[in-house]
Amino acid sequence: KINHHGKRADGIVKGMLQHSRASSPQKEPIDINALVDEYLRLAYHGLRAKDKSFNTKFETDLDPSLQKITAVPQEIGRVVLNLINNAFYAVSEKSKMTSEGQSYEPTIFVSTKKINGSAEIKVGDNGMGIPNEISDKIFQPFFTTKPAGQGTGLGLSLAYDIITKGHGGELKVTTKEGEGTEFVIQ
């Protein structure tokens, strides 16, 4: 128990330090399509390495007309990776709850689109969705629905700060309980 809670506290402190990091990395032109594609594959292979039984379909729809955007690649990558990992977690949890006779194909979809000179990234899943009573809390620091030891509750809070404060963008979520969730970054 001491070891478990020690590791949890360590994770929280690291997350808080990253949250409050003063130095602002340089913004540079980045290819959003390449970044999204790279992080999707990274997340998928990372999960497959941890859990060989994990299998899911992923669909991409990357807009070829999307030009490079000026942003901090590590930060945008971190947000995208977090959203993709959450989507994989959601479909993985739903497959565990689906009984033998039911048909369920875990699917993640990621798309990019050029909209009025800005970039839009969508990360969605056909997992469990987010219950209405907690959907307004998901961007709060330390709020997590994952079991103890699996989540610090900083992922979405950091993602929200990076997009809204660091890049002047928007991060929105639409969800249907039992059907899935979609995050939209603009």
CNS distance restraints for C-alpha pairs under 8 A (distance, minus, plus):
assign (resid   1 and name CA) (resid   5 and name CA) 6.11 0.50 0.50
assign (resid   2 and name CA) (resid   6 and name CA) 5.85 0.50 0.50
assign (resid   3 and name CA) (resid   7 and name CA) 6.20 0.50 0.50
assign (resid   4 and name CA) (resid   8 and name CA) 6.31 0.50 0.50
assign (resid   4 and name CA) (resid 149 and name CA) 7.12 0.50 0.50
assign (resid   5 and name CA) (resid   9 and name CA) 6.06 0.50 0.50
assign (resid   5 and name CA) (resid 149 and name CA) 7.85 0.50 0.50
assign (resid   6 and name CA) (resid  10 and name CA) 6.13 0.50 0.50
assign (resid   7 and name CA) (resid  11 and name CA) 6.21 0.50 0.50
assign (resid   8 and name CA) (resid  12 and name CA) 6.30 0.50 0.50
assign (resid   8 and name CA) (resid 149 and name CA) 6.05 0.50 0.50
assign (resid   8 and name CA) (resid 152 and name CA) 7.33 0.50 0.50
assign (resid   9 and name CA) (resid  13 and name CA) 6.16 0.50 0.50
assign (resid  10 and name CA) (resid  14 and name CA) 6.19 0.50 0.50
assign (resid  11 and name CA) (resid  15 and name CA) 6.12 0.50 0.50
assign (resid  11 and name CA) (resid 152 and name CA) 6.78 0.50 0.50
assign (resid  12 and name CA) (resid  16 and name CA) 6.13 0.50 0.50
assign (resid  12 and name CA) (resid 152 and name CA) 5.97 0.50 0.50
assign (resid  12 and name CA) (resid 154 and name CA) 7.83 0.50 0.50
assign (resid  13 and name CA) (resid  17 and name CA) 6.17 0.50 0.50
assign (resid  14 and name CA) (resid  18 and name CA) 6.29 0.50 0.50
assign (resid  15 and name CA) (resid  19 and name CA) 6.08 0.50 0.50
assign (resid  15 and name CA) (resid 152 and name CA) 7.95 0.50 0.50
assign (resid  15 and name CA) (resid 154 and name CA) 6.53 0.50 0.50
assign (resid  16 and name CA) (resid  20 and name CA) 6.28 0.50 0.50
assign (resid  17 and name CA) (resid  21 and name CA) 5.98 0.50 0.50
assign (resid  19 and name CA) (resid 158 and name CA) 6.43 0.50 0.50
assign (resid  25 and name CA) (resid  72 and name CA) 6.53 0.50 0.50
assign (resid  26 and name CA) (resid  71 and name CA) 7.96 0.50 0.50
assign (resid  26 and name CA) (resid  72 and name CA) 6.10 0.50 0.50
assign (resid  27 and name CA) (resid  70 and name CA) 5.88 0.50 0.50
assign (resid  27 and name CA) (resid  71 and name CA) 4.53 0.50 0.50
assign (resid  27 and name CA) (resid  72 and name CA) 4.37 0.50 0.50
assign (resid  27 and name CA) (resid  73 and name CA) 7.38 0.50 0.50
assign (resid  28 and name CA) (resid  69 and name CA) 7.81 0.50 0.50
assign (resid  28 and name CA) (resid  70 and name CA) 5.01 0.50 0.50
assign (resid  28 and name CA) (resid  71 and name CA) 5.47 0.50 0.50
assign (resid  28 and name CA) (resid  72 and name CA) 6.16 0.50 0.50
assign (resid  28 and name CA) (resid  73 and name CA) 7.36 0.50 0.50
assign (resid  29 and name CA) (resid  68 and name CA) 5.48 0.50 0.50
assign (resid  29 and name CA) (resid  69 and name CA) 5.15 0.50 0.50
assign (resid  29 and name CA) (resid  70 and name CA) 4.25 0.50 0.50
assign (resid  29 and name CA) (resid  71 and name CA) 6.37 0.50 0.50
assign (resid  30 and name CA) (resid  35 and name CA) 7.80 0.50 0.50
assign (resid  30 and name CA) (resid  68 and name CA) 5.00 0.50 0.50
assign (resid  30 and name CA) (resid  69 and name CA) 5.47 0.50 0.50
assign (resid  30 and name CA) (resid  70 and name CA) 6.19 0.50 0.50
assign (resid  30 and name CA) (resid  71 and name CA) 6.75 0.50 0.50
assign (resid  30 and name CA) (resid  73 and name CA) 6.55 0.50 0.50
assign (resid  31 and name CA) (resid  35 and name CA) 6.29 0.50 0.50
assign (resid  31 and name CA) (resid  67 and name CA) 6.94 0.50 0.50
assign (resid  31 and name CA) (resid  68 and name CA) 4.68 0.50 0.50
assign (resid  31 and name CA) (resid  69 and name CA) 6.80 0.50 0.50
assign (resid  32 and name CA) (resid  36 and name CA) 5.97 0.50 0.50
assign (resid  32 and name CA) (resid  66 and name CA) 7.81 0.50 0.50
assign (resid  32 and name CA) (resid  68 and name CA) 6.59 0.50 0.50
assign (resid  32 and name CA) (resid  69 and name CA) 7.20 0.50 0.50
assign (resid  32 and name CA) (resid 112 and name CA) 7.78 0.50 0.50
assign (resid  33 and name CA) (resid  37 and name CA) 6.07 0.50 0.50
assign (resid  33 and name CA) (resid  62 and name CA) 5.96 0.50 0.50
assign (resid  33 and name CA) (resid  63 and name CA) 7.50 0.50 0.50
assign (resid  33 and name CA) (resid  64 and name CA) 7.89 0.50 0.50
assign (resid  33 and name CA) (resid  66 and name CA) 7.76 0.50 0.50
assign (resid  33 and name CA) (resid 112 and name CA) 6.85 0.50 0.50
assign (resid  34 and name CA) (resid  38 and name CA) 5.99 0.50 0.50
assign (resid  35 and name CA) (resid  39 and name CA) 6.17 0.50 0.50
assign (resid  35 and name CA) (resid  77 and name CA) 6.65 0.50 0.50
assign (resid  36 and name CA) (resid  40 and name CA) 6.06 0.50 0.50
assign (resid  36 and name CA) (resid  77 and name CA) 7.41 0.50 0.50
assign (resid  36 and name CA) (resid  80 and name CA) 6.76 0.50 0.50
assign (resid  36 and name CA) (resid 110 and name CA) 7.93 0.50 0.50
assign (resid  37 and name CA) (resid  41 and name CA) 6.38 0.50 0.50
assign (resid  38 and name CA) (resid  42 and name CA) 6.10 0.50 0.50
assign (resid  39 and name CA) (resid  43 and name CA) 5.95 0.50 0.50
assign (resid  39 and name CA) (resid  77 and name CA) 6.87 0.50 0.50
assign (resid  39 and name CA) (resid  80 and name CA) 7.03 0.50 0.50
assign (resid  39 and name CA) (resid  81 and name CA) 5.68 0.50 0.50
assign (resid  40 and name CA) (resid  44 and name CA) 6.18 0.50 0.50
assign (resid  40 and name CA) (resid  81 and name CA) 7.01 0.50 0.50
assign (resid  40 and name CA) (resid  84 and name CA) 6.58 0.50 0.50
assign (resid  41 and name CA) (resid  45 and name CA) 6.06 0.50 0.50
assign (resid  42 and name CA) (resid  46 and name CA) 5.95 0.50 0.50
assign (resid  43 and name CA) (resid  47 and name CA) 6.21 0.50 0.50
assign (resid  43 and name CA) (resid  81 and name CA) 6.62 0.50 0.50
assign (resid  43 and name CA) (resid  84 and name CA) 6.91 0.50 0.50
assign (resid  43 and name CA) (resid  85 and name CA) 6.19 0.50 0.50
assign (resid  44 and name CA) (resid  48 and name CA) 6.20 0.50 0.50
assign (resid  44 and name CA) (resid  88 and name CA) 7.88 0.50 0.50
assign (resid  45 and name CA) (resid  49 and name CA) 6.06 0.50 0.50
assign (resid  46 and name CA) (resid  50 and name CA) 6.59 0.50 0.50
assign (resid  47 and name CA) (resid  51 and name CA) 6.00 0.50 0.50
assign (resid  47 and name CA) (resid  54 and name CA) 7.24 0.50 0.50
assign (resid  48 and name CA) (resid  52 and name CA) 5.15 0.50 0.50
assign (resid  48 and name CA) (resid  53 and name CA) 7.46 0.50 0.50
assign (resid  48 and name CA) (resid  54 and name CA) 5.90 0.50 0.50
assign (resid  48 and name CA) (resid  55 and name CA) 7.48 0.50 0.50
assign (resid  54 and name CA) (resid  92 and name CA) 7.17 0.50 0.50
assign (resid  55 and name CA) (resid 106 and name CA) 7.74 0.50 0.50
assign (resid  56 and name CA) (resid  88 and name CA) 7.98 0.50 0.50
assign (resid  56 and name CA) (resid  91 and name CA) 7.89 0.50 0.50
assign (resid  56 and name CA) (resid 105 and name CA) 7.19 0.50 0.50
assign (resid  56 and name CA) (resid 106 and name CA) 5.04 0.50 0.50
assign (resid  56 and name CA) (resid 107 and name CA) 5.70 0.50 0.50
assign (resid  56 and name CA) (resid 108 and name CA) 7.44 0.50 0.50
assign (resid  57 and name CA) (resid 105 and name CA) 7.42 0.50 0.50
assign (resid  57 and name CA) (resid 106 and name CA) 6.18 0.50 0.50
assign (resid  57 and name CA) (resid 107 and name CA) 4.72 0.50 0.50
assign (resid  57 and name CA) (resid 108 and name CA) 6.40 0.50 0.50
assign (resid  58 and name CA) (resid 107 and name CA) 5.45 0.50 0.50
assign (resid  58 and name CA) (resid 108 and name CA) 4.64 0.50 0.50
assign (resid  58 and name CA) (resid 109 and name CA) 5.60 0.50 0.50
assign (resid  58 and name CA) (resid 110 and name CA) 7.75 0.50 0.50
assign (resid  59 and name CA) (resid 107 and name CA) 7.45 0.50 0.50
assign (resid  59 and name CA) (resid 108 and name CA) 6.28 0.50 0.50
assign (resid  59 and name CA) (resid 109 and name CA) 4.64 0.50 0.50
assign (resid  59 and name CA) (resid 110 and name CA) 6.33 0.50 0.50
assign (resid  60 and name CA) (resid 109 and name CA) 5.72 0.50 0.50
assign (resid  60 and name CA) (resid 110 and name CA) 4.87 0.50 0.50
assign (resid  60 and name CA) (resid 111 and name CA) 5.52 0.50 0.50
assign (resid  61 and name CA) (resid 109 and name CA) 7.92 0.50 0.50
assign (resid  61 and name CA) (resid 110 and name CA) 6.43 0.50 0.50
assign (resid  61 and name CA) (resid 111 and name CA) 4.50 0.50 0.50
assign (resid  61 and name CA) (resid 112 and name CA) 6.49 0.50 0.50
assign (resid  62 and name CA) (resid 110 and name CA) 7.79 0.50 0.50
assign (resid  62 and name CA) (resid 111 and name CA) 5.17 0.50 0.50
assign (resid  62 and name CA) (resid 112 and name CA) 4.78 0.50 0.50
assign (resid  62 and name CA) (resid 113 and name CA) 6.83 0.50 0.50
assign (resid  63 and name CA) (resid 111 and name CA) 7.51 0.50 0.50
assign (resid  63 and name CA) (resid 112 and name CA) 5.48 0.50 0.50
assign (resid  63 and name CA) (resid 113 and name CA) 5.10 0.50 0.50
assign (resid  63 and name CA) (resid 114 and name CA) 6.95 0.50 0.50
assign (resid  65 and name CA) (resid 114 and name CA) 6.94 0.50 0.50
assign (resid  66 and name CA) (resid 112 and name CA) 7.77 0.50 0.50
assign (resid  66 and name CA) (resid 113 and name CA) 6.47 0.50 0.50
assign (resid  66 and name CA) (resid 114 and name CA) 5.21 0.50 0.50
assign (resid  66 and name CA) (resid 119 and name CA) 7.06 0.50 0.50
assign (resid  69 and name CA) (resid 118 and name CA) 7.90 0.50 0.50
assign (resid  69 and name CA) (resid 119 and name CA) 7.45 0.50 0.50
assign (resid  71 and name CA) (resid  76 and name CA) 7.24 0.50 0.50
assign (resid  71 and name CA) (resid 167 and name CA) 6.91 0.50 0.50
assign (resid  72 and name CA) (resid  76 and name CA) 6.27 0.50 0.50
assign (resid  73 and name CA) (resid  77 and name CA) 5.81 0.50 0.50
assign (resid  74 and name CA) (resid  78 and name CA) 6.01 0.50 0.50
assign (resid  75 and name CA) (resid  79 and name CA) 6.32 0.50 0.50
assign (resid  75 and name CA) (resid 162 and name CA) 6.69 0.50 0.50
assign (resid  76 and name CA) (resid  80 and name CA) 6.18 0.50 0.50
assign (resid  76 and name CA) (resid 162 and name CA) 7.59 0.50 0.50
assign (resid  76 and name CA) (resid 163 and name CA) 7.73 0.50 0.50
assign (resid  77 and name CA) (resid  81 and name CA) 5.93 0.50 0.50
assign (resid  78 and name CA) (resid  82 and name CA) 6.04 0.50 0.50
assign (resid  78 and name CA) (resid 159 and name CA) 7.62 0.50 0.50
assign (resid  79 and name CA) (resid  83 and name CA) 6.25 0.50 0.50
assign (resid  79 and name CA) (resid 155 and name CA) 7.90 0.50 0.50
assign (resid  79 and name CA) (resid 156 and name CA) 7.95 0.50 0.50
assign (resid  79 and name CA) (resid 158 and name CA) 7.78 0.50 0.50
assign (resid  79 and name CA) (resid 159 and name CA) 4.93 0.50 0.50
assign (resid  79 and name CA) (resid 162 and name CA) 7.58 0.50 0.50
assign (resid  80 and name CA) (resid  84 and name CA) 6.10 0.50 0.50
assign (resid  80 and name CA) (resid 123 and name CA) 7.95 0.50 0.50
assign (resid  81 and name CA) (resid  85 and name CA) 5.98 0.50 0.50
assign (resid  82 and name CA) (resid  86 and name CA) 6.12 0.50 0.50
assign (resid  82 and name CA) (resid 155 and name CA) 6.22 0.50 0.50
assign (resid  82 and name CA) (resid 156 and name CA) 7.42 0.50 0.50
assign (resid  82 and name CA) (resid 159 and name CA) 7.65 0.50 0.50
assign (resid  83 and name CA) (resid  87 and name CA) 6.20 0.50 0.50
assign (resid  83 and name CA) (resid 123 and name CA) 6.59 0.50 0.50
assign (resid  83 and name CA) (resid 156 and name CA) 7.75 0.50 0.50
assign (resid  83 and name CA) (resid 183 and name CA) 7.43 0.50 0.50
assign (resid  84 and name CA) (resid  88 and name CA) 6.20 0.50 0.50
assign (resid  84 and name CA) (resid 108 and name CA) 7.96 0.50 0.50
assign (resid  84 and name CA) (resid 123 and name CA) 6.54 0.50 0.50
assign (resid  85 and name CA) (resid  89 and name CA) 6.09 0.50 0.50
assign (resid  86 and name CA) (resid  90 and name CA) 6.15 0.50 0.50
assign (resid  87 and name CA) (resid  91 and name CA) 6.39 0.50 0.50
assign (resid  87 and name CA) (resid 108 and name CA) 6.57 0.50 0.50
assign (resid  87 and name CA) (resid 123 and name CA) 7.55 0.50 0.50
assign (resid  87 and name CA) (resid 124 and name CA) 6.54 0.50 0.50
assign (resid  87 and name CA) (resid 125 and name CA) 5.47 0.50 0.50
assign (resid  87 and name CA) (resid 127 and name CA) 7.33 0.50 0.50
assign (resid  87 and name CA) (resid 181 and name CA) 7.86 0.50 0.50
assign (resid  88 and name CA) (resid  92 and name CA) 5.99 0.50 0.50
assign (resid  88 and name CA) (resid 108 and name CA) 7.01 0.50 0.50
assign (resid  88 and name CA) (resid 125 and name CA) 7.63 0.50 0.50
assign (resid  89 and name CA) (resid  93 and name CA) 6.10 0.50 0.50
assign (resid  90 and name CA) (resid  94 and name CA) 6.26 0.50 0.50
assign (resid  90 and name CA) (resid 125 and name CA) 7.35 0.50 0.50
assign (resid  90 and name CA) (resid 126 and name CA) 7.93 0.50 0.50
assign (resid  90 and name CA) (resid 127 and name CA) 4.81 0.50 0.50
assign (resid  90 and name CA) (resid 128 and name CA) 6.10 0.50 0.50
assign (resid  90 and name CA) (resid 129 and name CA) 7.60 0.50 0.50
assign (resid  91 and name CA) (resid  95 and name CA) 6.11 0.50 0.50
assign (resid  91 and name CA) (resid 106 and name CA) 5.30 0.50 0.50
assign (resid  91 and name CA) (resid 107 and name CA) 7.00 0.50 0.50
assign (resid  91 and name CA) (resid 108 and name CA) 7.87 0.50 0.50
assign (resid  91 and name CA) (resid 125 and name CA) 6.75 0.50 0.50
assign (resid  91 and name CA) (resid 126 and name CA) 6.41 0.50 0.50
assign (resid  91 and name CA) (resid 127 and name CA) 4.22 0.50 0.50
assign (resid  91 and name CA) (resid 128 and name CA) 7.06 0.50 0.50
assign (resid  92 and name CA) (resid  96 and name CA) 6.38 0.50 0.50
assign (resid  92 and name CA) (resid 106 and name CA) 7.27 0.50 0.50
assign (resid  92 and name CA) (resid 127 and name CA) 7.66 0.50 0.50
assign (resid  93 and name CA) (resid  97 and name CA) 6.49 0.50 0.50
assign (resid  93 and name CA) (resid 127 and name CA) 7.48 0.50 0.50
assign (resid  93 and name CA) (resid 128 and name CA) 7.65 0.50 0.50
assign (resid  94 and name CA) (resid  98 and name CA) 6.19 0.50 0.50
assign (resid  94 and name CA) (resid 106 and name CA) 7.96 0.50 0.50
assign (resid  94 and name CA) (resid 127 and name CA) 5.55 0.50 0.50
assign (resid  94 and name CA) (resid 128 and name CA) 5.78 0.50 0.50
assign (resid  95 and name CA) (resid 104 and name CA) 7.03 0.50 0.50
assign (resid  95 and name CA) (resid 106 and name CA) 6.91 0.50 0.50
assign (resid  98 and name CA) (resid 102 and name CA) 6.40 0.50 0.50
assign (resid  98 and name CA) (resid 103 and name CA) 7.89 0.50 0.50
assign (resid  98 and name CA) (resid 104 and name CA) 7.15 0.50 0.50
assign (resid 106 and name CA) (resid 125 and name CA) 7.78 0.50 0.50
assign (resid 106 and name CA) (resid 126 and name CA) 6.48 0.50 0.50
assign (resid 106 and name CA) (resid 127 and name CA) 7.10 0.50 0.50
assign (resid 107 and name CA) (resid 125 and name CA) 5.82 0.50 0.50
assign (resid 107 and name CA) (resid 126 and name CA) 5.86 0.50 0.50
assign (resid 107 and name CA) (resid 127 and name CA) 7.94 0.50 0.50
assign (resid 108 and name CA) (resid 123 and name CA) 7.41 0.50 0.50
assign (resid 108 and name CA) (resid 124 and name CA) 5.75 0.50 0.50
assign (resid 108 and name CA) (resid 125 and name CA) 4.48 0.50 0.50
assign (resid 108 and name CA) (resid 126 and name CA) 6.87 0.50 0.50
assign (resid 109 and name CA) (resid 122 and name CA) 7.81 0.50 0.50
assign (resid 109 and name CA) (resid 123 and name CA) 5.92 0.50 0.50
assign (resid 109 and name CA) (resid 124 and name CA) 5.16 0.50 0.50
assign (resid 109 and name CA) (resid 125 and name CA) 6.17 0.50 0.50
assign (resid 110 and name CA) (resid 121 and name CA) 7.32 0.50 0.50
assign (resid 110 and name CA) (resid 122 and name CA) 5.51 0.50 0.50
assign (resid 110 and name CA) (resid 123 and name CA) 4.60 0.50 0.50
assign (resid 110 and name CA) (resid 124 and name CA) 6.35 0.50 0.50
assign (resid 111 and name CA) (resid 121 and name CA) 5.75 0.50 0.50
assign (resid 111 and name CA) (resid 122 and name CA) 5.13 0.50 0.50
assign (resid 111 and name CA) (resid 123 and name CA) 6.75 0.50 0.50
assign (resid 112 and name CA) (resid 119 and name CA) 7.05 0.50 0.50
assign (resid 112 and name CA) (resid 120 and name CA) 5.47 0.50 0.50
assign (resid 112 and name CA) (resid 121 and name CA) 4.53 0.50 0.50
assign (resid 112 and name CA) (resid 122 and name CA) 6.36 0.50 0.50
assign (resid 113 and name CA) (resid 119 and name CA) 5.93 0.50 0.50
assign (resid 113 and name CA) (resid 120 and name CA) 5.11 0.50 0.50
assign (resid 113 and name CA) (resid 121 and name CA) 6.67 0.50 0.50
assign (resid 114 and name CA) (resid 118 and name CA) 5.90 0.50 0.50
assign (resid 114 and name CA) (resid 119 and name CA) 4.91 0.50 0.50
assign (resid 114 and name CA) (resid 120 and name CA) 6.26 0.50 0.50
assign (resid 115 and name CA) (resid 119 and name CA) 6.07 0.50 0.50
assign (resid 115 and name CA) (resid 120 and name CA) 6.77 0.50 0.50
assign (resid 118 and name CA) (resid 186 and name CA) 6.88 0.50 0.50
assign (resid 119 and name CA) (resid 186 and name CA) 5.76 0.50 0.50
assign (resid 120 and name CA) (resid 184 and name CA) 6.87 0.50 0.50
assign (resid 120 and name CA) (resid 185 and name CA) 5.54 0.50 0.50
assign (resid 120 and name CA) (resid 186 and name CA) 4.47 0.50 0.50
assign (resid 121 and name CA) (resid 184 and name CA) 5.78 0.50 0.50
assign (resid 121 and name CA) (resid 185 and name CA) 5.07 0.50 0.50
assign (resid 121 and name CA) (resid 186 and name CA) 6.54 0.50 0.50
assign (resid 122 and name CA) (resid 182 and name CA) 6.72 0.50 0.50
assign (resid 122 and name CA) (resid 183 and name CA) 5.63 0.50 0.50
assign (resid 122 and name CA) (resid 184 and name CA) 4.54 0.50 0.50
assign (resid 122 and name CA) (resid 185 and name CA) 6.35 0.50 0.50
assign (resid 123 and name CA) (resid 182 and name CA) 5.65 0.50 0.50
assign (resid 123 and name CA) (resid 183 and name CA) 5.25 0.50 0.50
assign (resid 123 and name CA) (resid 184 and name CA) 6.63 0.50 0.50
assign (resid 124 and name CA) (resid 180 and name CA) 7.30 0.50 0.50
assign (resid 124 and name CA) (resid 181 and name CA) 5.52 0.50 0.50
assign (resid 124 and name CA) (resid 182 and name CA) 3.99 0.50 0.50
assign (resid 124 and name CA) (resid 183 and name CA) 6.15 0.50 0.50
assign (resid 125 and name CA) (resid 180 and name CA) 5.34 0.50 0.50
assign (resid 125 and name CA) (resid 181 and name CA) 5.57 0.50 0.50
assign (resid 125 and name CA) (resid 182 and name CA) 6.51 0.50 0.50
assign (resid 126 and name CA) (resid 179 and name CA) 5.56 0.50 0.50
assign (resid 126 and name CA) (resid 180 and name CA) 4.09 0.50 0.50
assign (resid 126 and name CA) (resid 181 and name CA) 6.73 0.50 0.50
assign (resid 127 and name CA) (resid 178 and name CA) 6.89 0.50 0.50
assign (resid 127 and name CA) (resid 179 and name CA) 6.04 0.50 0.50
assign (resid 127 and name CA) (resid 180 and name CA) 4.54 0.50 0.50
assign (resid 127 and name CA) (resid 181 and name CA) 7.03 0.50 0.50
assign (resid 128 and name CA) (resid 177 and name CA) 6.00 0.50 0.50
assign (resid 128 and name CA) (resid 178 and name CA) 4.35 0.50 0.50
assign (resid 128 and name CA) (resid 179 and name CA) 5.71 0.50 0.50
assign (resid 128 and name CA) (resid 180 and name CA) 5.38 0.50 0.50
assign (resid 128 and name CA) (resid 181 and name CA) 7.76 0.50 0.50
assign (resid 129 and name CA) (resid 175 and name CA) 5.46 0.50 0.50
assign (resid 129 and name CA) (resid 176 and name CA) 5.28 0.50 0.50
assign (resid 129 and name CA) (resid 177 and name CA) 4.29 0.50 0.50
assign (resid 129 and name CA) (resid 178 and name CA) 5.28 0.50 0.50
assign (resid 129 and name CA) (resid 179 and name CA) 5.65 0.50 0.50
assign (resid 129 and name CA) (resid 180 and name CA) 4.09 0.50 0.50
assign (resid 129 and name CA) (resid 181 and name CA) 5.03 0.50 0.50
assign (resid 130 and name CA) (resid 134 and name CA) 7.05 0.50 0.50
assign (resid 130 and name CA) (resid 135 and name CA) 5.96 0.50 0.50
assign (resid 130 and name CA) (resid 175 and name CA) 5.99 0.50 0.50
assign (resid 130 and name CA) (resid 176 and name CA) 6.78 0.50 0.50
assign (resid 130 and name CA) (resid 177 and name CA) 5.48 0.50 0.50
assign (resid 130 and name CA) (resid 178 and name CA) 7.95 0.50 0.50
assign (resid 130 and name CA) (resid 180 and name CA) 7.59 0.50 0.50
assign (resid 130 and name CA) (resid 181 and name CA) 6.94 0.50 0.50
assign (resid 131 and name CA) (resid 135 and name CA) 6.20 0.50 0.50
assign (resid 131 and name CA) (resid 176 and name CA) 7.80 0.50 0.50
assign (resid 131 and name CA) (resid 177 and name CA) 5.47 0.50 0.50
assign (resid 132 and name CA) (resid 136 and name CA) 7.75 0.50 0.50
assign (resid 132 and name CA) (resid 177 and name CA) 7.49 0.50 0.50
assign (resid 134 and name CA) (resid 138 and name CA) 6.66 0.50 0.50
assign (resid 137 and name CA) (resid 143 and name CA) 6.89 0.50 0.50
assign (resid 138 and name CA) (resid 143 and name CA) 6.31 0.50 0.50
assign (resid 138 and name CA) (resid 144 and name CA) 7.35 0.50 0.50
assign (resid 138 and name CA) (resid 156 and name CA) 6.76 0.50 0.50
assign (resid 138 and name CA) (resid 157 and name CA) 7.52 0.50 0.50
assign (resid 139 and name CA) (resid 143 and name CA) 7.55 0.50 0.50
assign (resid 139 and name CA) (resid 156 and name CA) 5.26 0.50 0.50
assign (resid 139 and name CA) (resid 157 and name CA) 4.50 0.50 0.50
assign (resid 139 and name CA) (resid 160 and name CA) 6.60 0.50 0.50
assign (resid 140 and name CA) (resid 153 and name CA) 7.80 0.50 0.50
assign (resid 140 and name CA) (resid 154 and name CA) 7.89 0.50 0.50
assign (resid 140 and name CA) (resid 156 and name CA) 7.69 0.50 0.50
assign (resid 140 and name CA) (resid 157 and name CA) 5.50 0.50 0.50
assign (resid 141 and name CA) (resid 153 and name CA) 5.87 0.50 0.50
assign (resid 141 and name CA) (resid 154 and name CA) 5.26 0.50 0.50
assign (resid 141 and name CA) (resid 156 and name CA) 7.86 0.50 0.50
assign (resid 141 and name CA) (resid 157 and name CA) 5.19 0.50 0.50
assign (resid 141 and name CA) (resid 158 and name CA) 7.83 0.50 0.50
assign (resid 142 and name CA) (resid 152 and name CA) 5.88 0.50 0.50
assign (resid 142 and name CA) (resid 153 and name CA) 3.83 0.50 0.50
assign (resid 142 and name CA) (resid 154 and name CA) 5.44 0.50 0.50
assign (resid 142 and name CA) (resid 157 and name CA) 8.00 0.50 0.50
assign (resid 143 and name CA) (resid 152 and name CA) 7.63 0.50 0.50
assign (resid 143 and name CA) (resid 153 and name CA) 4.53 0.50 0.50
assign (resid 143 and name CA) (resid 154 and name CA) 7.33 0.50 0.50
assign (resid 144 and name CA) (resid 151 and name CA) 6.27 0.50 0.50
assign (resid 144 and name CA) (resid 152 and name CA) 6.67 0.50 0.50
assign (resid 144 and name CA) (resid 153 and name CA) 4.43 0.50 0.50
assign (resid 145 and name CA) (resid 151 and name CA) 7.83 0.50 0.50
assign (resid 146 and name CA) (resid 150 and name CA) 5.87 0.50 0.50
assign (resid 146 and name CA) (resid 151 and name CA) 5.55 0.50 0.50
assign (resid 147 and name CA) (resid 151 and name CA) 7.04 0.50 0.50
assign (resid 153 and name CA) (resid 157 and name CA) 7.43 0.50 0.50
assign (resid 154 and name CA) (resid 158 and name CA) 5.85 0.50 0.50
assign (resid 155 and name CA) (resid 159 and name CA) 6.12 0.50 0.50
assign (resid 156 and name CA) (resid 160 and name CA) 5.95 0.50 0.50
assign (resid 157 and name CA) (resid 161 and name CA) 6.35 0.50 0.50
assign (resid 158 and name CA) (resid 162 and name CA) 6.05 0.50 0.50
assign (resid 159 and name CA) (resid 163 and name CA) 6.17 0.50 0.50
assign (resid 160 and name CA) (resid 164 and name CA) 5.93 0.50 0.50
assign (resid 160 and name CA) (resid 165 and name CA) 7.90 0.50 0.50
assign (resid 160 and name CA) (resid 170 and name CA) 7.88 0.50 0.50
assign (resid 160 and name CA) (resid 171 and name CA) 6.16 0.50 0.50
assign (resid 161 and name CA) (resid 165 and name CA) 5.20 0.50 0.50
assign (resid 161 and name CA) (resid 166 and name CA) 6.56 0.50 0.50
assign (resid 162 and name CA) (resid 166 and name CA) 4.70 0.50 0.50
assign (resid 162 and name CA) (resid 167 and name CA) 6.44 0.50 0.50
assign (resid 163 and name CA) (resid 167 and name CA) 5.08 0.50 0.50
assign (resid 163 and name CA) (resid 168 and name CA) 6.33 0.50 0.50
assign (resid 163 and name CA) (resid 169 and name CA) 5.19 0.50 0.50
assign (resid 163 and name CA) (resid 170 and name CA) 6.15 0.50 0.50
assign (resid 163 and name CA) (resid 171 and name CA) 6.57 0.50 0.50
assign (resid 163 and name CA) (resid 185 and name CA) 7.50 0.50 0.50
assign (resid 164 and name CA) (resid 168 and name CA) 4.79 0.50 0.50
assign (resid 164 and name CA) (resid 169 and name CA) 4.75 0.50 0.50
assign (resid 164 and name CA) (resid 170 and name CA) 5.48 0.50 0.50
assign (resid 164 and name CA) (resid 171 and name CA) 7.11 0.50 0.50
assign (resid 165 and name CA) (resid 169 and name CA) 7.61 0.50 0.50
assign (resid 169 and name CA) (resid 185 and name CA) 7.21 0.50 0.50
assign (resid 169 and name CA) (resid 186 and name CA) 5.46 0.50 0.50
assign (resid 170 and name CA) (resid 184 and name CA) 7.85 0.50 0.50
assign (resid 170 and name CA) (resid 185 and name CA) 5.69 0.50 0.50
assign (resid 170 and name CA) (resid 186 and name CA) 5.17 0.50 0.50
assign (resid 171 and name CA) (resid 183 and name CA) 7.00 0.50 0.50
assign (resid 171 and name CA) (resid 184 and name CA) 5.68 0.50 0.50
assign (resid 171 and name CA) (resid 185 and name CA) 4.60 0.50 0.50
assign (resid 171 and name CA) (resid 186 and name CA) 6.59 0.50 0.50
assign (resid 172 and name CA) (resid 183 and name CA) 5.73 0.50 0.50
assign (resid 172 and name CA) (resid 184 and name CA) 5.21 0.50 0.50
assign (resid 172 and name CA) (resid 185 and name CA) 6.61 0.50 0.50
assign (resid 173 and name CA) (resid 181 and name CA) 7.15 0.50 0.50
assign (resid 173 and name CA) (resid 182 and name CA) 5.69 0.50 0.50
assign (resid 173 and name CA) (resid 183 and name CA) 4.47 0.50 0.50
assign (resid 173 and name CA) (resid 184 and name CA) 6.20 0.50 0.50
assign (resid 174 and name CA) (resid 181 and name CA) 5.88 0.50 0.50
assign (resid 174 and name CA) (resid 182 and name CA) 5.30 0.50 0.50
assign (resid 174 and name CA) (resid 183 and name CA) 6.55 0.50 0.50
assign (resid 175 and name CA) (resid 179 and name CA) 7.69 0.50 0.50
assign (resid 175 and name CA) (resid 180 and name CA) 5.84 0.50 0.50
assign (resid 175 and name CA) (resid 181 and name CA) 4.19 0.50 0.50
assign (resid 175 and name CA) (resid 182 and name CA) 6.17 0.50 0.50
assign (resid 176 and name CA) (resid 180 and name CA) 5.60 0.50 0.50
assign (resid 176 and name CA) (resid 181 and name CA) 6.44 0.50 0.50
